[in-house]
Structures are given as C-alpha cells and as structure tokens.
Amino acid sequence: MAEKRLVVGLMAGTSADGVDAALVETDGERAIRLLATAERPLGEAERSLVRKAAARARDMAAPAPDPAVSEAERVLTLAHAEAVRMLNGWEEATLVGFHGATVAHRPAKGWTWQIGDAALLARLTGKPVVSDFRSADVAAGGEGAPLAPGFHRALTAGLGQPLGILNIGGVANLTWIAGDRWGAFDTGPGGALLDDWVRLHGAGPHDADGRISGTGRVRPDVLAALLDHPWFDRPGPKSLDRDDFTLQPIRGLPLADGAATLAAMTAEAVAIALTGLPVALRRLVVTGGGRRNPTLLRMLAERTGLAVEPIEVLGLDGDSLEAQAFAWLAVRSLEGKPISWPETTGVRAPMTGGRLTPPPAPRGG
C-alpha cells in the first residue's frame, strides 16, 4: 500500500488574482483527504508585476534572465510562503507542491515558463519543494497542460460516468472520464479575456457573479469572429497560452455586450469541444472561478444541452481543487510516478516530472 503523506499544494492561476493553498493527506493514488485551505489574495501592485512579467515573457524566443520577471518571481514566491503559513496544520506537512505562475506557454516551440523560486520557498517554509511540473512533458513532445486530469480521475473514481470536469480559470480545460477511457485538453479561453475586458473599462477586476455579462446582449457576428480561430480546428490534446486570444474582435462594443459575448465564447468553445469526444457525457461539473458566474453556467447549459453544476455537488471544494491537485502531483513526482499521459497532454508515453528542492540543512551549533 502506498504511503500517505501530508502535503501542501499551491496554485496561482493565469488570472493572477491570488494564491490558493491546500493541506492534503494523500498517497498520490486514490487516497485524498482535504484538511485545510487558504487563499492569499494578490494586491494590485503584485498583480501588475505578474502581468508585466508575462508581457516581457510573451516577446521572448525562449526563457531568459529579465529584471521584471525576476522581481515578479520574488514577490510571487513571498506570497506563496505567506499562503503556506495561513494553512492550519502546515507545520506538520512533509512536502510542498509549488506550481508557480505561468508567464508564457509555448509547447509548439518546446518550452513553457512558470515563475517561482523553489529554493526560496524551501528556505522560508523549511519544507522540501517539488516544482517545475510541466517542463519534462513539453521536452518529451507533450503539451505540458493540463496537469490536473489525473487528479480529477482519482477523485471521481466510482461516480456515475461518462462525466466531464470543466475547470474555468483564465483558460478553460476539460477532463472527460468514461470508465477506462478518458482524456483532457484546453477548450479555449476561460475567464482571462472577460477579466481583461472588465478591467479595461474600470468596472473592477472581474465580472462578479456574472452581473455585467448577464445584462448584455451576445453579438452573433462578433462571437463568430472570436471563434474564427485556427485553435478550434486542432484536435486534442491541446493547450493554450493565456494570451493566445485577444480582445480585438470586441473592441468598440458596450461593456455589457462585450462581456456577454466573451462569456458566450467560453461556453460555445466548450460545446465545440464536446462534439469531438468519443463518448456523450451525462453531466458536466464546473470548478475554478468560472463556476461563480451564473451567466456563464446558464450559457454552458444552453449550448451543451447538459446539466451544468458546480463541483460542490460532488462534495469537493472548487476554490482549492487545483492546489489540491499539485499536492497529489508532488507525491507522484517524488515517487517517480506519471503525472501526465498521452490522453491528457499528447505526450508519447506516461511521464513523470517535477524537480525536488530540499530546504537548507540546519546550521550546526
């Protein structure tokens, strides 16, 4: 029987709104018990640093030293250390799974870049840290994303299937499970463009509770322009960078109409994705920040014809699910087990990944 470990999992999504932390007891297989959660919001200055780092990384041919990226990495790592210390019982953890923040994702060019100083986090927490989860998969020809599907599969074993788990963060990704058959891929933009649109108009950091998109009118011609993208012609597995799509097609629309049209794009992209599955799903459960947008959930139900429910209906915590996933993945990395599969990233064979950074040795007296 695999050993159960007490692990902290950490996740900072592409929305750059905060750091999610979860304390999990897991064996990296089916044993998964959530013990505590915490969220350390990022302030506007911190978010600005991360966005600036992403803008710099976007223009690079490959990861390279850059002062803006280094400063964002330092600030972000300090925020992660604070998130760890916010967890009840974190002192008892024996391992930390540290995803960091993605500033550029270019699998077609053979690289992906997540910032986060594992050595600094190990020093600040006194815990061994597993980081750099995606690079090995990309180096082996995979997409490097999504990585949570193996965790989704372990969580939902024994539930009614075929089942879809849709994670709507900055980018949206789908895990589908039908017994021994399964797969995963990014479906298209999640909340990133909608957040950018709302922020551009000075209406807050995001479309809270879908109130803005819920009052707008979907513009069919603009929606068609948004969906006229080569991304949708590619078969999965496939993955997106946060900035692979832009706001250009909706420039000039009123705030509410633009928001409604962007929400419809996310929903329609999922509907398109479902048409390409080898099985018909019975239900679709939604995790990530997008599950808090009733307008988006309604559009998903209308466009997919499925019952669309927040993942809490399964007794799971949608706010910390990705952080939990990286606790689970950290255990698998430590034990040399696969964390990505041909069905989830397109890699040729199941791949382990991640890099272990031990804490500094205690100084002698």
Long-range contacts (C-beta under 8 A, 24 or more apart in sequence): 1-27, 2-27, 2-28, 2-29, 2-31, 2-335, 3-27, 4-31, 5-94, 5-95, 5-331, 6-35, 6-89, 6-92, 6-93, 6-94, 6-95, 7-93, 7-94, 7-95, 7-96, 7-97, 7-327, 7-328, 7-330, 7-331, 8-84, 8-87, 8-90, 8-93, 8-95, 8-96, 8-97, 8-125, 8-127, 8-327, 9-96, 9-97, 9-320, 9-322, 9-323, 9-324, 9-325, 9-326, 9-327, 9-328, 9-329, 9-330, 10-80, 10-83, 10-84, 10-96, 10-97, 10-98, 10-99, 10-323, 10-326, 11-99, 11-322, 11-323, 11-325, 11-326, 12-42, 12-50, 12-76, 12-79, 12-80, 12-99, 12-100, 12-101, 12-116, 13-101, 13-169, 13-170, 13-288, 13-289, 13-322, 14-101, 14-102, 14-169, 14-170, 14-171, 14-190, 14-192, 14-242, 15-169, 15-170, 15-191, 15-192, 15-195, 15-206, 15-289, 16-42, 16-47, 16-50, 16-51, 16-101, 16-170, 17-41, 17-42, 17-47, 17-205, 17-206, 17-289, 18-42, 19-76, 19-79, 19-80, 19-82, 19-83, 20-83, 20-319, 20-320, 20-322, 20-323, 21-80, 21-83, 21-84, 21-86, 21-87, 21-320, 21-323, 22-87, 22-317, 22-320, 22-323, 22-324, 22-327, 23-87, 23-88, 23-89, 23-90, 23-93, 23-327, 24-324, 24-327, 24-328, 26-327, 26-328, 26-331, 27-331, 28-328, 28-329, 28-331, 28-332, 28-334, 28-335, 28-337, 29-154, 30-154, 30-157, 32-151, 32-154, 32-155, 32-324, 32-328, 34-317, 34-320, 34-324, 35-88, 35-89, 36-87, 36-88, 36-89, 36-90, 37-87, 37-317, 37-319, 37-320, 37-323, 38-83, 38-86, 38-87, 39-83, 39-86, 39-319, 40-79, 40-80, 40-82, 40-83, 40-86, 42-79, 46-75, 46-76, 46-79, 49-75, 49-76, 50-76, 50-101, 50-103, 53-103, 53-115, 54-103, 54-104, 54-242, 54-243, 56-103, 57-103, 57-104, 57-113, 58-103, 58-104, 58-241, 58-243, 60-104, 61-109, 62-109, 62-111, 63-104, 63-111, 63-113, 69-103, 69-115, 72-101, 72-103, 72-115, 73-100, 73-115, 73-116, 73-117, 74-117, 74-120, 76-100, 76-101, 76-115, 76-116, 77-116, 77-117, 77-120, 77-121, 77-124, 78-120, 78-124, 80-116, 80-121, 81-120, 81-121, 81-124, 81-125, 84-121, 84-124, 84-125, 84-127, 85-125, 90-125, 93-127, 94-127, 94-128, 95-127, 95-128, 95-129, 95-130, 95-327, 95-330, 95-331, 95-334, 96-121, 96-122, 96-125, 96-127, 96-128, 96-129, 96-130, 96-330, 97-129, 97-130, 97-133, 97-326, 97-327, 97-328, 97-329, 97-330, 97-331, 97-333, 98-129, 98-130, 98-131, 98-326, 98-330, 99-131, 99-133, 99-322, 99-326, 100-131, 102-241, 102-242, 104-241, 105-144, 105-145, 105-239, 105-240, 105-241, 105-242, 106-241, 107-138, 107-142, 107-143, 107-144, 107-145, 107-239, 110-138, 110-139, 111-135, 111-138, 112-138, 112-144, 112-145, 118-355, 118-357, 119-357, 121-357, 122-357, 122-358, 122-359, 122-360, 123-359, 123-360, 125-359, 126-359, 127-359, 128-356, 128-357, 128-358, 128-359, 129-356, 129-357, 129-359, 130-329, 130-330, 130-333, 130-334, 130-354, 130-355, 130-356, 130-357, 131-354, 131-355, 131-357, 132-353, 132-354, 132-355, 133-326, 133-329, 133-333, 133-339, 133-353, 133-354, 134-353, 135-353, 136-351, 136-352, 136-353, 136-354, 137-339, 137-340, 137-345, 137-347, 137-351, 137-353, 140-347, 140-348, 140-349, 140-351, 141-346, 141-347, 141-348, 142-237, 142-340, 142-345, 142-346, 142-347, 142-348, 142-351, 143-185, 143-237, 143-238, 143-239, 143-345, 143-346, 143-347, 144-239, 144-340, 144-345, 145-173, 145-186, 145-239, 145-345, 146-173, 146-175, 146-184, 146-185, 146-186, 146-239, 146-344, 146-345, 147-325, 147-326, 147-329, 147-339, 147-340, 147-344, 147-345, 148-173, 148-175, 148-321, 148-322, 148-325, 149-173, 149-175, 149-182, 149-183, 149-184, 149-341, 149-343, 149-344, 150-328, 150-329, 150-332, 150-338, 150-339, 150-340, 150-341, 150-344, 151-324, 151-325, 151-328, 151-329, 152-177, 152-184, 152-325, 153-177, 153-182, 154-328, 155-314, 155-316, 156-314, 159-314, 160-282, 160-283, 161-282, 162-279, 162-280, 162-281, 162-282, 163-281, 163-282, 163-283, 163-285, 164-274, 164-281, 164-283, 164-284, 164-285, 164-306, 165-285, 165-286, 165-287, 165-311, 166-270, 166-284, 166-285, 166-286, 166-287, 166-290, 166-300, 167-286, 167-287, 167-288, 167-321, 167-322, 168-266, 168-286, 168-287, 168-288, 168-289, 168-290, 168-291, 168-296, 169-288, 169-289, 169-290, 169-322, 170-195, 170-242, 171-239, 171-240, 171-242, 172-266, 172-269, 172-270, 172-288, 172-290, 173-239, 174-270, 174-273, 174-274, 175-344, 176-277, 176-279, 176-281, 178-279, 181-278, 181-279, 182-343, 183-236, 183-237, 183-277, 183-343, 183-344, 184-236, 184-237, 184-343, 184-344, 184-345, 185-236, 185-237, 185-238, 185-239, 185-273, 185-344, 186-236, 186-238, 186-239, 186-240, 187-269, 187-270, 187-272, 187-273, 188-231, 188-232, 188-240, 188-245, 188-265, 188-266, 188-269, 188-270, 188-272, 188-273, 189-240, 189-245, 189-262, 189-265, 189-266, 189-269, 190-266, 190-288, 190-290, 191-266, 191-288, 191-289, 191-290, 191-293, 192-242, 192-243, 193-245, 193-246, 193-247, 193-262, 193-265, 194-259, 194-262, 194-263, 194-266, 196-247, 197-247, 197-250, 197-255, 197-258, 197-259, 197-262, 198-255, 198-259, 200-247, 201-255, 203-255, 206-289, 207-259, 207-263, 207-293, 207-295, 209-292, 209-293, 209-294, 210-263, 210-293, 210-294, 210-295, 210-296, 212-255, 212-256, 212-259, 213-256, 213-259, 213-260, 213-262, 213-263, 213-293, 213-295, 213-296, 214-260, 214-294, 214-295, 215-256, 215-260, 216-254, 216-255, 216-256, 216-257, 216-258, 216-259, 216-260, 216-261, 217-256, 217-257, 217-260, 218-257, 218-260, 218-261, 218-264, 219-250, 219-253, 219-257, 219-260, 219-261, 222-249, 222-250, 222-253, 222-261, 223-261, 223-264, 223-265, 223-268, 225-249, 226-250, 226-261, 226-262, 226-265, 227-265, 227-268, 227-269, 227-272, 232-269, 232-272, 235-276, 236-273, 236-276, 236-346, 237-342, 237-343, 237-344, 237-345, 237-346, 238-346, 239-345, 260-295, 263-293, 263-295, 263-296, 263-299, 264-299, 264-303, 266-290, 266-296, 266-299, 267-296, 267-299, 267-300, 267-302, 267-303, 267-304, 268-303, 270-300, 270-303, 270-304, 271-300, 271-303, 271-304, 274-304, 274-306, 281-306, 282-306, 283-307, 283-309, 284-308, 284-309, 285-309, 285-310, 285-311, 285-313, 285-314, 286-310, 286-311, 286-318, 287-311, 287-316, 287-318, 287-321, 287-322, 288-318, 288-321, 288-322, 291-318, 329-354, 330-354
